[in-house]
Amino acid sequence: MAAAAVRYLRTSGGPVEALPRPELRCVGADERAPVDQGEFRRVLGNFASGVAVVTAPGAPGAPAASGAPASPGEASPAGFACQSFSSLSLDPPLVAFMVGRTSTTWPRIARAGVFCVNVLGADQGELCRRFAVSGGDKFAGVAYDAAPVSGAPRLTGAVAWIDCTIHAVHTGGDHLIVVGRVDALGAADAGDPLLFHRGRFTRLRD
């Protein structure tokens, strides 16, 4: 179903809409949930992770980030901050990220069919916050060039970038699991990554 939605978005010129939140339950309506959501977030917050911004080029005729119609032949790129990014396979080279079904950015990435993962550097916390909010022009004043294969924004100062084509999409509760086939990648010669742990940014220490 998720893969079919990607195919539809890539061929449709209609408005960008988020997928509805699924009505899924792991227990019956009269049973107690096995895990409290607040406790789930608190415990899982102990797993330190890197932080990335997933970007995609604007598709001609697609709505702009603000929701206003784009001019003919002109469209703004898309992007969102992502903590749930991972390498997946060496042969073939695959990576994956998770995105909420209700994300308004995801349909624009799906329509493009390609994306670039920008692994943020230790001093890019404010840049991450910019891409973590919904709406507005997230790219205003942000320096970037085009990734070599997809043309998606490659953010200046990122410690690594991975240029991908959407390979598969799977459902995962209230999120989608997006698998990308790596077409090109690169890393900076120096620089520490931005880390997220227990609800705040941190960095590597000796």
Secondary structure as the mmCIF struct_conf table of DSSP 4:
data_model
#
loop_
_struct_conf.conf_type_id
_struct_conf.id
_struct_conf.beg_label_comp_id
_struct_conf.beg_label_asym_id
_struct_conf.beg_label_seq_id
_struct_conf.end_label_comp_id
_struct_conf.end_label_asym_id
_struct_conf.end_label_seq_id
HELX_RH_AL_P HELX_RH_AL_P1 ALA A 2 THR A 11
BEND BEND1 GLY A 14 GLY A 14
HELX_LH_PP_P HELX_LH_PP_P1 ALA A 18 PRO A 22
BEND BEND2 CYS A 26 VAL A 27
TURN_TY1_P TURN_TY1_P1 ALA A 29 ASP A 30
BEND BEND3 GLU A 31 GLU A 31
BEND BEND4 PRO A 34 VAL A 35
HELX_RH_AL_P HELX_RH_AL_P2 GLN A 37 LEU A 44
TURN_TY1_P TURN_TY1_P2 GLY A 45 ASN A 46
BEND BEND5 PHE A 47 PHE A 47
STRN STRN1 SER A 49 GLY A 50
STRN STRN2 ALA A 52 ALA A 56
HELX_LH_PP_P HELX_LH_PP_P2 PRO A 57 ALA A 59
TURN_TY1_P TURN_TY1_P3 PRO A 60 GLY A 61
HELX_LH_PP_P HELX_LH_PP_P3 ALA A 62 ALA A 64
TURN_TY1_P TURN_TY1_P4 ALA A 65 SER A 66
BEND BEND6 GLY A 67 ALA A 68
HELX_LH_PP_P HELX_LH_PP_P4 PRO A 69 SER A 71
TURN_TY1_P TURN_TY1_P5 PRO A 72 GLY A 73
STRN STRN3 ALA A 78 CYS A 82
BEND BEND7 GLN A 83 GLN A 83
STRN STRN4 PHE A 85 SER A 89
TURN_TY1_P TURN_TY1_P6 LEU A 90 PRO A 93
STRN STRN5 LEU A 94 GLY A 100
TURN_TY1_P TURN_TY1_P7 ARG A 101 THR A 102
BEND BEND8 THR A 104 THR A 105
HELX_RH_AL_P HELX_RH_AL_P3 TRP A 106 ALA A 112
TURN_TY1_P TURN_TY1_P8 GLY A 113 GLY A 113
STRN STRN6 VAL A 114 VAL A 119
HELX_LH_PP_P HELX_LH_PP_P5 LEU A 120 LEU A 120
STRN STRN7 GLY A 121 GLY A 121
TURN_TY1_P TURN_TY1_P9 ALA A 122 ASP A 123
HELX_RH_AL_P HELX_RH_AL_P4 GLY A 125 ALA A 132
BEND BEND9 VAL A 133 VAL A 133
BEND BEND10 GLY A 135 GLY A 136
TURN_TY1_P TURN_TY1_P10 LYS A 138 GLY A 141
STRN STRN8 TYR A 144 ALA A 146
TURN_TY1_P TURN_TY1_P11 PRO A 148 SER A 150
STRN STRN9 PRO A 153 LEU A 155
TURN_TY1_P TURN_TY1_P12 THR A 156 GLY A 157
BEND BEND11 VAL A 159 VAL A 159
STRN STRN10 ALA A 160 GLY A 172
TURN_TY1_P TURN_TY1_P13 GLY A 173 ASP A 174
STRN STRN11 HIS A 175 ALA A 187
BEND BEND12 ASP A 189 ALA A 190
HELX_LH_PP_P HELX_LH_PP_P6 ASP A 192 ASP A 192
STRN STRN12 PRO A 193 PRO A 193
HELX_LH_PP_P HELX_LH_PP_P7 LEU A 194 LEU A 194
STRN STRN13 LEU A 195 HIS A 197
TURN_TY1_P TURN_TY1_P14 ARG A 198 GLY A 199
STRN STRN14 ARG A 200 THR A 202
#
